[in-house]
Each structure stands twice: as C-alpha cells, then as structure tokens.
Amino acid sequence: MAPRDRLLSTYLFDLDGTLINSIELIMSSFRHTMLVHLGEVPADHDWRSGFGTPLRTQLAKFACDAEQFDAMRATYVEYSDKHHDQMVEAYPGVREALENLRDRGAVRLAIVTSKNRRGTLRGLQLCDLEQYFDVFITADDVEKHKPDPAPVIAALDQFAVDASEAVFIGDSPHDIAAGRSAGVQTAAVLWGPFTRQALAHQPPDHWLTCPADISTLF
C-alpha cells in the first residue's frame, strides 16, 4: 500500500466508467458486433469483465482467427463511431470535481486509459473535459496495458513525479491492480459498472461513492 503521509500532487484518472458514462455505448457496440459476426450475443458479463482492458484484448477472446478479428474490430469501431455522441456524457459532478482539483493549484492531472488516443480525445472533447488534463496515456502509448502497471508508470514518468505523490482513480479491478503494482494510492469509484463486491477483489486504498468524494483525497 502506498504511503499516505505525503500530500498528493498527481491525480491519474481512468476514462470510461470513471469520468464519462459510455457503458451503454460499449455494450451496444459489443452486442451489435457479436450478432453480426457470431450470429448470437454472449452474456454481457463476458464483455463487462474485461472493462478497463484494450478493445483488441476484448475482441481476441471471441474471434477464431486474425481475419475474423479484423472484421469484428471494423464493425465495432464503425458502430461506436456512429453512435458515440448520442450515447456518451460526463457523469454528474465530474466537472465540478475536476474544477475543485484545478482550483487547488500545483496539482497535475492525467488520463490513463486502455482506449486509443483518438477515442480518448473525442470523449473528453464531447464532455468538455480535455482542458483539465496535462498528460494522456492511452492504449497507443504503451506496449503493456492494465492490469499491468506500465500505463500508470508512463504517466508518472511524464510528470517526473514519485509514486508516493500520486493516486490512480478508476472503476475497474484492472485499474486498481495497475495502480497498486505501480506503487501509487488507488481509489475505486462506485458510480461505474462494477459493484463494490467485484472491486473488493483488488482492494483500493479509498472508496469513492460520488465524484464529490474526490475532494477527500486532498
């Protein structure tokens, strides 16, 4: 567990399920893709359990070969792009929480997500959140992905900050595992798609029941 006797200077945030509500878009894109290519839709849990990992990792579990994988990916991306702006929004209270952090001054904020950079920036811009962040670590920027600590470490390196000064805030067990392995404090949000019971398998340092609770990490 990361030490807590040092003032936090760096806040690392997951994106989907943490800052923006894109869950129904993700699930709709999954169901559509599976129906087109498999003729049936696997249980939602089979997809939800992989939230926090890259799309290619998710699709690889269902594709029987590289050709089908490429076709699935194209279908998923096309559907997601078409419906993105109608099905994505910031969680209530997120913008205010980020404003509170910015008003503190001398704090650094980063996005650490398994989404690609194009999708990351599109979601942030749509929700008017891009302005709050100085660093963006996406699936395009690292070779290893959550639950591996590589994305979290990459963000710390960008800021040249010690892990003891940072917290990683996310909605999935993969986020918490990555943060713990990187040596930062971890905070699990309870407004995303995972229950407290599911998240407890990777116990965080902090539990956040609503975005306003981010202020308790000061």
C-alpha positions as CSV (number, residue, x, y, z in Angstrom):
1,M,0.0,0.0,0.0
2,A,1.3,3.5,-0.9
3,P,2.2,5.8,2.0
4,R,-0.3,8.4,2.9
5,D,1.7,10.9,4.9
6,R,2.7,12.9,1.8
7,L,0.4,15.5,0.1
8,L,-0.9,14.2,-3.2
9,S,0.3,16.3,-6.2
10,T,-0.8,14.0,-9.0
11,Y,-4.2,12.6,-9.9
12,L,-4.4,9.9,-12.5
13,F,-7.9,9.1,-13.9
14,D,-9.3,6.2,-15.9
15,L,-11.8,7.5,-18.5
16,D,-14.7,5.2,-19.4
17,G,-16.8,4.3,-16.3
18,T,-14.9,6.9,-14.2
19,L,-15.2,10.3,-15.8
20,I,-17.5,9.6,-18.7
21,N,-20.5,7.3,-18.9
22,S,-20.0,5.3,-22.1
23,I,-21.1,2.0,-20.7
24,E,-24.3,1.6,-22.8
25,L,-22.3,2.6,-25.9
26,I,-19.7,0.0,-25.2
27,M,-22.3,-2.7,-24.5
28,S,-24.4,-1.8,-27.6
29,S,-21.3,-1.9,-29.8
30,F,-20.4,-5.3,-28.3
31,R,-23.8,-6.8,-28.8
32,H,-24.0,-5.5,-32.4
33,T,-20.6,-6.8,-33.3
34,M,-21.2,-10.3,-31.8
35,L,-24.6,-10.6,-33.6
36,V,-23.1,-9.6,-36.9
37,H,-20.1,-12.0,-36.7
38,L,-21.2,-14.8,-34.4
39,G,-25.0,-14.8,-35.0
40,E,-25.6,-14.6,-31.3
41,V,-24.7,-12.4,-28.3
42,P,-22.7,-13.9,-25.5
43,A,-23.6,-12.9,-21.9
44,D,-23.0,-9.3,-21.0
45,H,-20.7,-10.5,-18.2
46,D,-18.3,-11.9,-20.7
47,W,-17.6,-8.4,-22.0
48,R,-18.1,-6.4,-18.8
49,S,-15.5,-8.4,-17.0
50,G,-12.9,-7.0,-19.5
51,F,-13.8,-3.4,-18.9
52,G,-10.5,-1.5,-18.4
53,T,-8.6,-3.5,-21.0
54,P,-8.0,-2.6,-24.7
55,L,-10.6,-3.4,-27.3
56,R,-8.2,-5.7,-29.1
57,T,-7.8,-7.8,-25.9
58,Q,-11.5,-8.0,-25.6
59,L,-12.2,-9.0,-29.2
60,A,-9.5,-11.6,-29.2
61,K,-11.5,-13.6,-26.8
62,F,-14.3,-14.1,-29.3
63,A,-12.5,-14.1,-32.8
64,C,-11.5,-17.5,-34.1
65,D,-8.7,-16.1,-36.3
66,A,-7.0,-12.9,-37.4
67,E,-9.4,-12.3,-40.3
68,Q,-12.4,-12.5,-38.1
69,F,-10.7,-10.3,-35.5
70,D,-10.1,-7.6,-38.1
71,A,-13.7,-7.8,-39.3
72,M,-15.0,-7.6,-35.7
73,R,-12.9,-4.7,-34.9
74,A,-14.1,-2.8,-38.0
75,T,-17.7,-3.5,-37.2
76,Y,-17.3,-2.4,-33.6
77,V,-15.5,0.8,-34.4
78,E,-18.0,1.8,-37.1
79,Y,-20.9,1.2,-34.8
80,S,-19.3,3.0,-31.9
81,D,-18.3,6.0,-34.0
82,K,-21.8,6.3,-35.4
83,H,-23.5,6.4,-32.0
84,H,-20.8,7.9,-29.8
85,D,-22.0,11.4,-29.5
86,Q,-25.6,10.4,-28.7
87,M,-24.6,7.9,-26.0
88,V,-21.7,9.4,-24.1
89,E,-21.8,12.0,-21.4
90,A,-19.8,13.1,-18.3
91,Y,-21.0,11.6,-15.0
92,P,-22.9,14.2,-12.9
93,G,-20.4,16.0,-10.6
94,V,-17.3,15.1,-12.5
95,R,-16.7,18.5,-14.0
96,E,-17.1,20.2,-10.6
97,A,-14.7,17.7,-9.0
98,L,-12.1,18.4,-11.6
99,E,-12.6,22.2,-11.1
100,N,-12.0,21.7,-7.4
101,L,-8.7,19.9,-8.1
102,R,-7.6,22.7,-10.5
103,D,-8.5,25.4,-8.0
104,R,-6.1,23.8,-5.6
105,G,-3.2,24.8,-7.8
106,A,0.1,23.0,-8.2
107,V,-1.6,19.6,-8.9
108,R,-1.2,17.5,-12.0
109,L,-3.9,15.6,-13.7
110,A,-3.6,12.8,-16.3
111,I,-5.8,10.3,-18.2
112,V,-4.6,6.7,-18.0
113,T,-6.9,4.6,-20.2
114,S,-6.9,1.5,-22.3
115,K,-8.8,3.3,-25.0
116,N,-7.0,4.5,-28.1
117,R,-5.9,8.2,-28.3
118,R,-8.5,9.1,-31.0
119,G,-11.4,7.8,-28.9
120,T,-10.0,9.2,-25.7
121,L,-9.8,12.8,-27.1
122,R,-13.2,12.5,-28.8
123,G,-14.9,11.5,-25.5
124,L,-13.1,14.2,-23.5
125,Q,-13.9,16.9,-26.0
126,L,-17.5,15.9,-26.3
127,C,-17.8,16.2,-22.5
128,D,-15.8,19.3,-22.3
129,L,-13.2,17.7,-20.0
130,E,-10.0,17.8,-22.1
131,Q,-8.9,21.2,-20.6
132,Y,-8.3,19.7,-17.2
133,F,-5.6,17.3,-18.2
134,D,-1.9,17.7,-19.0
135,V,-1.0,14.1,-19.9
136,F,-2.8,11.4,-21.8
137,I,-1.6,7.8,-21.6
138,T,-3.7,5.7,-24.0
139,A,-3.6,2.2,-25.5
140,D,-1.5,3.7,-28.3
141,D,1.2,5.0,-25.9
142,V,2.3,1.8,-24.1
143,E,3.0,-1.8,-25.1
144,K,1.6,-3.3,-21.9
145,H,-1.8,-2.4,-20.6
146,K,-3.8,-2.6,-17.4
147,P,-3.7,-4.5,-15.2
148,D,0.0,-4.2,-15.9
149,P,1.4,-1.1,-14.2
150,A,3.1,0.2,-17.4
151,P,0.4,2.9,-18.2
152,V,0.5,4.3,-14.7
153,I,4.3,4.3,-14.6
154,A,4.3,6.1,-18.0
155,A,2.1,8.9,-16.6
156,L,4.4,9.3,-13.5
157,D,7.4,9.4,-15.9
158,Q,5.7,12.2,-17.9
159,F,5.3,14.3,-14.8
160,A,8.7,13.2,-13.3
161,V,6.9,12.6,-10.0
162,D,7.3,9.9,-7.3
163,A,4.6,7.3,-6.9
164,S,4.1,8.3,-3.3
165,E,2.6,11.6,-4.5
166,A,0.1,10.1,-6.8
167,V,-3.3,8.4,-6.8
168,F,-5.0,6.4,-9.6
169,I,-8.8,6.7,-9.7
170,G,-10.7,4.1,-11.7
171,D,-13.8,2.0,-11.9
172,S,-12.4,-1.5,-12.6
173,P,-10.3,-4.1,-10.8
174,H,-7.8,-3.7,-13.6
175,D,-7.3,-0.1,-12.7
176,I,-6.8,-0.9,-9.0
177,A,-4.4,-3.7,-9.8
178,A,-2.3,-1.5,-12.1
179,G,-2.2,1.3,-9.6
180,R,-1.2,-1.0,-6.7
181,S,1.6,-2.6,-8.8
182,A,2.9,0.9,-9.7
183,G,3.1,1.9,-6.1
184,V,0.5,4.7,-6.1
185,Q,-2.5,5.1,-3.9
186,T,-5.7,3.8,-5.5
187,A,-9.3,4.9,-5.4
188,A,-12.2,2.9,-6.7
189,V,-15.3,4.7,-7.9
190,L,-18.7,3.2,-7.2
191,W,-20.7,5.0,-9.9
192,G,-19.2,2.9,-12.7
193,P,-20.2,-0.6,-14.0
194,F,-18.5,-2.6,-11.3
195,T,-20.0,-3.3,-7.9
196,R,-18.2,-2.8,-4.6
197,Q,-18.1,-6.6,-4.2
198,A,-16.4,-7.0,-7.6
199,L,-13.9,-4.3,-6.9
200,A,-13.1,-5.7,-3.5
201,H,-11.1,-8.5,-5.1
202,Q,-8.5,-5.8,-5.7
203,P,-8.9,-3.7,-2.6
204,P,-8.3,0.0,-3.2
205,D,-6.9,2.5,-0.6
206,H,-10.0,4.6,-1.0
207,W,-13.7,4.1,-1.9
208,L,-15.5,7.0,-3.7
209,T,-19.3,6.9,-3.8
210,C,-19.7,10.0,-5.9
211,P,-17.4,12.4,-7.7
212,A,-17.5,14.9,-4.9
213,D,-15.6,12.4,-2.8
214,I,-12.5,13.0,-4.8
215,S,-12.0,16.1,-2.6
216,T,-11.4,13.7,0.3
217,L,-8.2,12.7,-1.3
218,F,-6.6,16.2,-0.9
